[in-house]
Amino acid sequence: MRTKVLVIFLIYLGFSMNMNAQEIKLPAPDKKGGKTLMETLNERKSTRSFTDKELSNQQLSNLLWAANGFNRDDKRTVPTARNCQELELYVILKDGIYFYNAKEHKLTLTIKGDYRKNAGLQEFVADAAVNILIVADTEKAASSHYSYTNCGYISQNIYLYCASEGLGTVARGAFDKDELHELLQLPENQEILLAQTVGFAK
């Protein structure tokens, strides 16, 4: 009987560890830090040379919340036309590609492995700690025009957070949309609008 209980416990432990490996539960975002708005705007710039130093979980938490997190029960840090909230983020890290679950503020693994080089056509994307893909649900969106407008808000939030934190970033349209769509196994109604690289500048 004791052996049976031990086996069940080990199976449960292995299952729990596997589940934990599939998710990154982010710490609560720090909403009181950072530079003043005018300082941040003054320091906003694009970076195209990165080290492979990884962001801390706190920095990742702050970055994703600033980009497209919830700042009220049903509203986000960026506006969307008719409050459609059709935009979501996929995050390419060294160990895998994750979906940012904004409501629960966590990352869920979709593909294991280092796919940073697939994030764009520039060589630096393979070096940087983070590549973010902004994806629109075309069935939820008020229109494609509004989706691209809303996407710009997310990108600018990323720029401002990075300027405030001393990180480098650049928004990119140079990526193979079809390749990434297939890699992420996205349905037809989801479209990758923009990629943005984040990391420590060389």
Buried (B, 14 or more C-beta within 10 A) or exposed (E): EEEEEEEEEEEEEEEEEEEEEBBBEBEEBEEEEBBEEEEBEEBBEEBBEBEEEBBEEBBBBBBBBBBBBBEEEEEBBBEBBEEBBBBBBBBBBBBBBBBBBBEEBBBEBBBEEEBBEBBBEBEBBBBBBBBBBBBBBBEBBBEEEBBBBBBBBBBBBBBBBBBBBEBBBBBBEEBBEEEBBEBBEBEEEBBBBBBBBBBBBE
